[in-house]
Amino acid sequence: MSLPAVFGTTVETVPWPGAYLGADPRLAAEKRVLFASNGRRNKSLRVGIAWAGNPKYKADQQRSVKLATLLPLLRISQRSSGVEWISLQKGPAAEELAALPVDVTVRDGSSSDRDLAETAALIATLDLVISTDTCIAHLAGAMGKPVWILLPHLSDWRWMQEIETTPWYPTARLFRQGRPGDWAGVLERVRAELAAFPRFRRLEQIPLRRQPATAHARVA
């Protein structure tokens, strides 16, 4: 932890312009088949989510949430039929998927992963990752994947304060609580930003063309 002082590291010299971790191409190909898109002509926005970290961490109650907390986000995007949610959650918190309401669909992508190499392979197939301050957020950032990190009012020192970007991961955006415990405010901002996410916006604006019946027959 003293190395930044020894090397004279500054905010300007922290950023790495690209990814420094990657997924095994073979595993990623397997995950792409296993979790093939169910969306409109395979053009849905594929978003991975993780909501809870290690419960033994001393500040876990501040950084982690219950999956039910994310329902306002999951529901509004589900109604739009433009987003597919895939869980990247491991551990006991992944069991919360079984209690989701019938109007919300989140696919279990990682509860049975043996290691983070398998999780990284699934992340490689996604368009965006949304996570609380967990190892999933760090993994996605290290892979150069767009990642939105949901932070408590007083977060870990590495996320600094009152900024929405981080020098550690150039592809990350930080969504902070405006006041302690205000996850509702964070999710409201995320909902608004998700609607403006570039690929999602294109999908909503470009009308789908009808395909000949023979094309559907061949696919079937």
Residue pairs with C-beta under 8 A, 6 or more apart in sequence:
3 9
11 167
12 167
14 167
14 168
15 167
15 168
15 170
16 170
17 170
18 144
19 142
19 143
19 144
19 145
20 142
21 120
21 139
21 142
21 143
22 120
22 124
22 143
23 117
23 120
23 121
23 123
23 124
23 143
24 117
24 120
24 121
27 117
27 118
27 120
27 121
28 121
28 122
28 124
28 125
30 121
31 109
31 118
31 121
31 122
31 124
31 125
32 125
35 86
35 107
35 109
35 122
35 125
36 42
37 43
37 44
37 46
37 84
38 44
38 84
39 45
39 81
39 82
39 84
40 81
40 82
40 203
40 208
41 208
43 203
44 81
44 82
44 83
44 84
44 203
45 82
45 83
45 84
45 127
45 128
45 197
45 199
45 200
45 203
46 84
46 86
46 125
46 126
46 127
46 128
47 77
47 83
47 84
47 85
47 86
47 126
47 127
47 128
47 129
47 130
47 194
48 85
48 86
48 87
48 88
48 109
48 122
48 123
48 126
48 128
48 129
48 130
48 131
48 136
48 140
49 70
49 85
49 86
49 87
49 88
49 89
49 106
49 129
49 130
49 131
50 87
50 88
50 89
50 129
50 130
50 131
50 132
50 134
50 136
50 137
51 64
51 65
51 66
51 67
51 69
51 70
51 89
51 93
51 131
51 132
52 60
52 64
52 65
52 66
52 89
52 91
52 93
52 132
52 134
53 60
53 63
53 64
53 132
53 133
53 134
53 135
54 60
54 91
55 64
55 91
55 92
57 63
59 152
59 156
62 152
62 154
63 132
63 133
63 134
63 151
63 152
63 155
63 156
64 93
64 132
64 134
65 132
65 150
65 183
66 93
66 96
67 89
67 93
67 96
67 97
67 99
67 100
67 106
68 96
68 99
69 183
69 187
70 187
71 101
71 104
72 184
72 187
72 188
72 191
73 130
73 187
73 190
73 191
73 194
74 85
74 100
74 104
74 106
75 103
75 104
76 191
77 83
77 85
77 191
77 194
78 85
78 103
78 104
78 105
80 195
80 204
82 200
82 203
82 204
83 194
83 200
84 107
85 105
85 106
85 107
86 106
86 107
86 109
86 122
86 126
87 94
87 97
87 106
87 107
87 108
87 109
87 110
87 111
88 109
88 110
88 119
88 122
88 123
88 129
88 131
88 136
89 96
89 97
89 110
89 111
89 136
90 110
90 111
90 113
90 119
94 108
94 110
94 111
95 111
97 106
97 108
97 111
100 106
109 122
110 118
110 119
110 122
113 119
113 122
116 135
116 139
119 136
119 139
120 139
120 143
123 129
123 136
123 139
123 140
123 143
123 145
124 143
124 145
126 145
127 146
127 197
127 199
128 145
128 146
128 147
128 148
128 197
129 136
129 137
129 140
129 145
129 146
129 147
129 148
130 147
130 148
130 150
130 190
131 137
131 140
131 147
131 148
131 149
131 150
132 149
132 150
132 151
133 149
133 150
133 151
133 152
133 155
133 156
133 159
137 147
137 149
137 172
138 169
140 146
140 147
140 169
140 171
140 172
141 147
141 149
141 166
141 168
141 169
141 171
141 172
142 169
144 170
144 171
145 171
146 171
146 173
147 169
147 171
147 172
147 173
148 172
148 173
148 174
148 175
148 190
148 193
149 159
149 166
149 172
149 173
149 174
149 175
150 175
150 183
150 186
150 187
150 190
151 159
151 174
151 175
151 176
151 177
151 186
152 176
152 177
152 180
153 176
153 177
153 178
153 179
153 180
153 181
153 182
154 180
155 161
155 176
158 166
158 168
159 166
159 174
160 166
162 176
163 174
164 173
164 174
164 175
164 176
165 172
165 173
165 174
166 172
166 174
173 193
175 186
175 189
175 190
176 186
177 183
177 185
177 186
178 185
179 185
194 200
195 201
